[in-house]
Amino acid sequence: MEAYIERYGAGRVWLAVVGALAAAVVLAAIAFPQRVYVDIIWQYYWGPVVADAQNYSCIAWNDGTEVPCGPDTTGPEASPGYTWQSYAGYIPTLIIMLVGIIILLQRLAIDRFRAAFYGLFPFMLFGGALRTVEDANVRSLVETGEVAIALPWVALLISPFIYGTVFVVALIALVVSIWLDRNDYVSGYEYPLAGIGTIALVVTLAYLGYFAATHETAGFYPAISIITLVGATVITAVTYVAIDRFAPSLHEGTKYMGAVVIWAHSVDGIANVIGLDWASSFGLDGYSPKHPVNEWIVNTTGSALPQSVIEVTGTAWPFLFVKVAAAVFIIWVFDESIFEESPMYAILLLITVVAVGLGPGTRDMLRATFGI
């Protein structure tokens, strides 16, 4: 492999590998449509997206027709959200994409990687807000029978495809920002980068506000966002100060980026707790977990604690502790040596870690805030 990379270049080799893998999947689906496409691709990857877009709790492949699950349907079934089987495909895909991004960043010759981390932060919030637009699309379908964005295009706003959508927007913004920097229009590429991300976020929030104001079944519950953001900030401050006092070596590598990591996953944890356990307190219908880990935690807590305790504490609160503990562990892993040996790789992974937490967390928070 090294010989091929040296001869043809890392970018061409990566494109060739990705192209070969994609062709293999397509050919396998054509050759074995039932075994490969229906039983694997549709059931674990495309079916959940269709179910989400159509507001089905379960969708079945009924002899080639996608219909709501029922006693008379045949073929595999799919539900919105992730499964362990889908994780088995998404994680390797994410790794391959990260390799491609690293190659791309090398071609762009970006320096000051920590600046890129902060410059891209608004895009992580934008991703969660954009995902909420699809939730609004579903709410419109329920309320009026019509949608603003139909399949297959709405799939670009549904996980995991939305990560690709946000990546393309962020990449365009990054290239524009680097061009502005290298032509001396700005003092640093991170400023226009953050500005473009902030504009995208504000426009998306404005649309969600307009949707909530013009649809009877939506609403506006700002207390949810306030509680989530303030609570995440308090948890981050307490955790970061405790680390700084009792184990300062933990964040010597990440520095203040570690606080962003903790904050992002605290937002996700608190938003989940509010949505799963306390939505009714705000006059909202309860939400259900869509991730296997979250669902397992909720079910385990529900079976381990007596009902009298659950009525007071709920069942989702351990998820918040798990998220904060995971964030602290990540900070510990990213020590100084990682940033010294490969700063670009370390920053890219940290951006991914923050996006994986803040994207779903922002979506859950905004979904409840606008009653969608």
RAZISUL-V940232 format. One record per residue. N is the residue number from 1. RES is the residue in three letters. PHI is phi in degrees with one decimal (none if undefined). OMEGA is omega in degrees with one decimal (999 if undefined). Layout:
BEGIN
[[N/RES/PHI/OMEGA] [N/RES/PHI/OMEGA]]
END
This chain:
BEGIN
[[1/MET/none/-179.5] [2/GLU/-62.1/178.9] [3/ALA/-64.4/178.5] [4/TYR/-66.0/179.4] [5/ILE/-63.0/-179.7] [6/GLU/-66.3/-176.4] [7/ARG/-81.5/-173.1] [8/TYR/-104.8/-177.4] [9/GLY/97.8/-176.5] [10/ALA/-62.5/-178.5] [11/GLY/-63.6/179.9] [12/ARG/-67.7/178.1] [13/VAL/-64.1/179.8] [14/TRP/-62.9/178.5] [15/LEU/-61.0/179.7] [16/ALA/-65.5/179.7] [17/VAL/-65.3/-179.9] [18/VAL/-63.4/178.6] [19/GLY/-62.8/179.2] [20/ALA/-66.0/179.1] [21/LEU/-64.4/179.6] [22/ALA/-63.6/178.9] [23/ALA/-63.7/179.4] [24/ALA/-63.7/179.5] [25/VAL/-65.9/-179.5] [26/VAL/-62.3/-179.6] [27/LEU/-63.8/178.4] [28/ALA/-64.6/178.7] [29/ALA/-66.8/178.4] [30/ILE/-71.9/-177.5] [31/ALA/-73.0/-178.2] [32/PHE/-129.5/-173.5] [33/PRO/-59.8/-178.3] [34/GLN/-71.6/-175.5] [35/ARG/-68.4/-173.7] [36/VAL/-93.1/-175.2] [37/TYR/-72.9/-173.8] [38/VAL/-70.0/-172.9] [39/ASP/-76.3/-178.6] [40/ILE/-120.2/-174.2] [41/ILE/-62.6/-178.0] [42/TRP/-69.4/-173.1] [43/GLN/-63.2/-172.7] [44/TYR/-106.4/-174.4] [45/TYR/-124.6/-177.6] [46/TRP/-86.2/-180.0] [47/GLY/-56.3/177.5] [48/PRO/-59.6/178.6] [49/VAL/-68.5/178.4] [50/VAL/-63.9/178.7] [51/ALA/-60.8/178.8] [52/ASP/-63.6/-177.3] [53/ALA/-66.2/-177.9] [54/GLN/-94.4/-179.4] [55/ASN/62.7/175.9] [56/TYR/-97.4/173.5] [57/SER/-73.7/178.7] [58/CYS/-155.8/178.2] [59/ILE/-127.8/-175.9] [60/ALA/-119.9/173.3] [61/TRP/-89.7/-172.3] [62/ASN/-100.0/-179.2] [63/ASP/53.7/176.9] [64/GLY/94.1/178.9] [65/THR/-112.6/178.9] [66/GLU/-88.3/-177.2] [67/VAL/-136.1/175.1] [68/PRO/-59.6/-179.2] [69/CYS/-62.4/178.5] [70/GLY/-160.3/-177.6] [71/PRO/-64.2/-176.6] [72/ASP/-100.9/-178.4] [73/THR/-78.9/179.0] [74/THR/-122.1/177.3] [75/GLY/84.2/-177.4] [76/PRO/-67.2/179.7] [77/GLU/-121.4/179.9] [78/ALA/-141.3/178.4] [79/SER/-128.7/178.9] [80/PRO/-59.2/178.0] [81/GLY/106.4/-176.2] [82/TYR/-101.0/173.7] [83/THR/-132.3/176.5] [84/TRP/-62.3/179.1] [85/GLN/-67.4/179.1] [86/SER/-69.3/175.2] [87/TYR/-57.9/-178.1] [88/ALA/-62.9/177.0] [89/GLY/-95.0/-175.8] [90/TYR/-70.8/-176.8] [91/ILE/-63.7/175.6] [92/PRO/-60.3/178.0] [93/THR/-63.0/178.3] [94/LEU/-61.4/179.8] [95/ILE/-62.5/178.9] [96/ILE/-62.4/178.9] [97/MET/-65.3/178.5] [98/LEU/-63.5/176.3] [99/VAL/-60.8/178.3] [100/GLY/-62.6/179.2] [101/ILE/-65.5/178.1] [102/ILE/-60.4/178.5] [103/ILE/-61.6/179.8] [104/LEU/-63.9/180.0] [105/LEU/-64.4/176.2] [106/GLN/-64.5/178.4] [107/ARG/-65.9/179.4] [108/LEU/-76.4/178.4] [109/ALA/55.8/180.0] [110/ILE/-79.5/171.6] [111/ASP/-119.2/-179.6] [112/ARG/51.1/-174.2] [113/PHE/-68.0/178.4] [114/ARG/-63.4/176.3] [115/ALA/-63.6/177.7] [116/ALA/-64.0/179.6] [117/PHE/-58.8/-178.4] [118/TYR/-74.1/179.2] [119/GLY/-65.8/-179.5] [120/LEU/-86.4/-176.3] [121/PHE/-56.5/179.2] [122/PRO/-60.0/-179.9] [123/PHE/-68.5/178.0] [124/MET/-69.2/174.3] [125/LEU/-71.2/178.6] [126/PHE/-59.9/179.6] [127/GLY/-60.6/178.4] [128/GLY/-66.7/178.9] [129/ALA/-67.1/179.6] [130/LEU/-66.0/177.1] [131/ARG/-64.3/179.0] [132/THR/-68.3/175.8] [133/VAL/-60.3/177.3] [134/GLU/-66.9/175.5] [135/ASP/-62.3/176.3] [136/ALA/-66.1/177.4] [137/ASN/-61.4/177.9] [138/VAL/-67.3/178.8] [139/ARG/-61.6/176.5] [140/SER/-63.9/177.9] [141/LEU/-62.1/179.9] [142/VAL/-67.4/-173.6] [143/GLU/-79.7/-173.2] [144/THR/-120.1/-175.8] [145/GLY/80.6/-179.8] [146/GLU/-124.7/179.0] [147/VAL/-129.2/177.1] [148/ALA/-77.7/-178.4] [149/ILE/-128.4/-177.2] [150/ALA/-99.8/172.3] [151/LEU/-66.6/4.2] [152/PRO/-88.6/-173.5] [153/TRP/-65.5/-178.7] [154/VAL/-65.5/177.4] [155/ALA/-60.6/179.0] [156/LEU/-67.1/179.8] [157/LEU/-107.1/-178.1] [158/ILE/-113.8/177.5] [159/SER/-62.8/3.9] [160/PRO/-92.5/-174.3] [161/PHE/-65.1/-179.0] [162/ILE/-64.2/176.8] [163/TYR/-63.0/176.4] [164/GLY/-67.6/178.4] [165/THR/-61.4/179.9] [166/VAL/-65.3/179.0] [167/PHE/-61.3/-179.8] [168/VAL/-62.3/178.8] [169/VAL/-62.1/-179.7] [170/ALA/-65.9/179.8] [171/LEU/-64.9/177.6] [172/ILE/-60.9/178.9] [173/ALA/-63.2/-179.6] [174/LEU/-66.0/-180.0] [175/VAL/-62.8/178.3] [176/VAL/-62.8/-178.0] [177/SER/-66.0/177.6] [178/ILE/-64.7/177.8] [179/TRP/-61.8/178.4] [180/LEU/-63.2/-179.3] [181/ASP/-68.0/-175.9] [182/ARG/-73.9/174.1] [183/ASN/-102.6/173.0] [184/ASP/62.8/173.9] [185/TYR/-83.9/179.3] [186/VAL/-136.3/-178.0] [187/SER/-86.9/179.2] [188/GLY/-170.8/-175.4] [189/TYR/-66.4/-177.1] [190/GLU/-67.9/-176.9] [191/TYR/-72.0/174.9] [192/PRO/-65.0/178.2] [193/LEU/-61.9/177.7] [194/ALA/-65.0/179.7] [195/GLY/-65.5/178.6] [196/ILE/-64.2/177.9] [197/GLY/-62.5/179.7] [198/THR/-67.3/177.3] [199/ILE/-62.0/178.9] [200/ALA/-60.9/178.8] [201/LEU/-65.2/-178.4] [202/VAL/-63.0/179.2] [203/VAL/-62.2/-179.9] [204/THR/-65.6/177.9] [205/LEU/-64.5/178.1] [206/ALA/-62.7/177.7] [207/TYR/-63.6/179.7] [208/LEU/-63.8/176.7] [209/GLY/-64.9/176.9] [210/TYR/-63.0/-179.9] [211/PHE/-62.3/-179.1] [212/ALA/-63.0/-178.2] [213/ALA/-78.1/-174.6] [214/THR/-111.4/178.9] [215/HIS/-125.8/-174.3] [216/GLU/-63.4/-175.4] [217/THR/-82.3/175.5] [218/ALA/-94.3/-179.3] [219/GLY/-168.5/179.8] [220/PHE/-143.7/-177.3] [221/TYR/-127.6/-174.0] [222/PRO/-61.8/-179.3] [223/ALA/-59.1/-179.1] [224/ILE/-65.7/178.3] [225/SER/-66.4/179.8] [226/ILE/-62.4/-179.9] [227/ILE/-62.3/-178.1] [228/THR/-64.6/-175.8] [229/LEU/-70.7/178.3] [230/VAL/-66.9/179.5] [231/GLY/-61.4/178.7] [232/ALA/-64.4/179.4] [233/THR/-66.6/178.8] [234/VAL/-64.9/179.3] [235/ILE/-60.5/179.3] [236/THR/-64.0/-179.3] [237/ALA/-62.3/-179.4] [238/VAL/-62.8/-178.6] [239/THR/-65.5/-176.9] [240/TYR/-67.4/178.1] [241/VAL/-65.1/178.3] [242/ALA/-63.2/176.8] [243/ILE/-63.4/-178.0] [244/ASP/-62.5/-177.4] [245/ARG/-88.1/-172.1] [246/PHE/-103.5/-179.7] [247/ALA/-148.1/-175.2] [248/PRO/-61.1/179.9] [249/SER/-66.6/-178.4] [250/LEU/-62.3/-175.4] [251/HIS/-112.7/177.3] [252/GLU/-66.8/178.8] [253/GLY/-82.4/-175.0] [254/THR/-81.5/-175.5] [255/LYS/53.4/-175.4] [256/TYR/-72.2/174.1] [257/MET/-63.2/176.9] [258/GLY/-61.8/178.0] [259/ALA/-65.5/177.7] [260/VAL/-65.1/178.6] [261/VAL/-61.9/179.4] [262/ILE/-62.3/-178.6] [263/TRP/-62.7/-178.7] [264/ALA/-60.0/-177.4] [265/HIS/-79.1/172.9] [266/SER/-69.5/175.3] [267/VAL/-59.0/179.3] [268/ASP/-62.1/-178.9] [269/GLY/-64.5/-178.4] [270/ILE/-66.8/179.4] [271/ALA/-60.2/177.0] [272/ASN/-66.4/179.7] [273/VAL/-61.0/179.7] [274/ILE/-64.7/-176.6] [275/GLY/-66.6/-175.7] [276/LEU/-86.2/-173.1] [277/ASP/-111.5/-169.5] [278/TRP/-124.3/179.9] [279/ALA/-59.2/-178.4] [280/SER/-63.4/179.0] [281/SER/-67.0/178.5] [282/PHE/-101.8/-179.4] [283/GLY/83.4/-179.2] [284/LEU/-107.0/171.2] [285/ASP/-72.7/-179.3] [286/GLY/-70.7/177.2] [287/TYR/-105.1/-179.0] [288/SER/-118.7/-179.6] [289/PRO/-67.8/-179.7] [290/LYS/-114.9/179.1] [291/HIS/-112.0/-177.5] [292/PRO/-55.8/-179.0] [293/VAL/-64.2/179.4] [294/ASN/-61.8/179.9] [295/GLU/-62.8/179.8] [296/TRP/-64.3/179.1] [297/ILE/-63.9/179.9] [298/VAL/-61.6/-179.4] [299/ASN/-65.5/179.6] [300/THR/-65.5/178.4] [301/THR/-63.2/-179.4] [302/GLY/-64.1/-179.7] [303/SER/-87.3/-176.0] [304/ALA/-89.1/-176.4] [305/LEU/-102.7/176.1] [306/PRO/-68.0/-176.0] [307/GLN/-60.7/-179.3] [308/SER/-62.9/178.3] [309/VAL/-76.3/-179.1] [310/ILE/-61.2/179.5] [311/GLU/-63.0/-180.0] [312/VAL/-93.5/-172.9] [313/THR/-97.9/-171.7] [314/GLY/79.9/-176.9] [315/THR/-119.6/-174.6] [316/ALA/-94.1/-173.9] [317/TRP/-58.7/177.8] [318/PRO/-62.0/179.6] [319/PHE/-61.7/178.0] [320/LEU/-62.8/179.4] [321/PHE/-65.8/178.0] [322/VAL/-63.1/-179.1] [323/LYS/-64.4/179.8] [324/VAL/-66.7/178.8] [325/ALA/-62.3/179.0] [326/ALA/-64.8/178.7] [327/ALA/-63.9/178.4] [328/VAL/-64.1/178.0] [329/PHE/-61.8/179.3] [330/ILE/-63.0/177.5] [331/ILE/-59.5/179.5] [332/TRP/-64.5/-179.6] [333/VAL/-64.7/-177.7] [334/PHE/-83.5/-179.3] [335/ASP/-83.4/-175.7] [336/GLU/-62.8/-176.2] [337/SER/-62.6/179.7] [338/ILE/-64.3/-180.0] [339/PHE/-71.4/177.9] [340/GLU/-72.7/-176.4] [341/GLU/-78.4/-177.5] [342/SER/-148.6/-176.9] [343/PRO/-61.1/-179.4] [344/MET/-63.4/180.0] [345/TYR/-63.5/-179.5] [346/ALA/-64.7/-179.3] [347/ILE/-65.4/179.9] [348/LEU/-61.7/178.3] [349/LEU/-66.5/178.3] [350/LEU/-64.8/176.6] [351/ILE/-59.7/178.6] [352/THR/-63.8/179.8] [353/VAL/-61.1/179.7] [354/VAL/-66.7/-178.5] [355/ALA/-63.3/-179.4] [356/VAL/-64.7/177.8] [357/GLY/-88.0/-173.0] [358/LEU/-76.1/178.3] [359/GLY/-60.1/177.7] [360/PRO/-62.7/-179.3] [361/GLY/-65.0/178.0] [362/THR/-64.2/178.5] [363/ARG/-60.7/-179.2] [364/ASP/-63.3/-179.7] [365/MET/-65.7/-177.8] [366/LEU/-70.5/177.8] [367/ARG/-58.9/179.4] [368/ALA/-75.3/-178.9] [369/THR/-61.3/-179.9] [370/PHE/-97.5/176.0] [371/GLY/60.5/-176.8] [372/ILE/-98.1/999]]
END
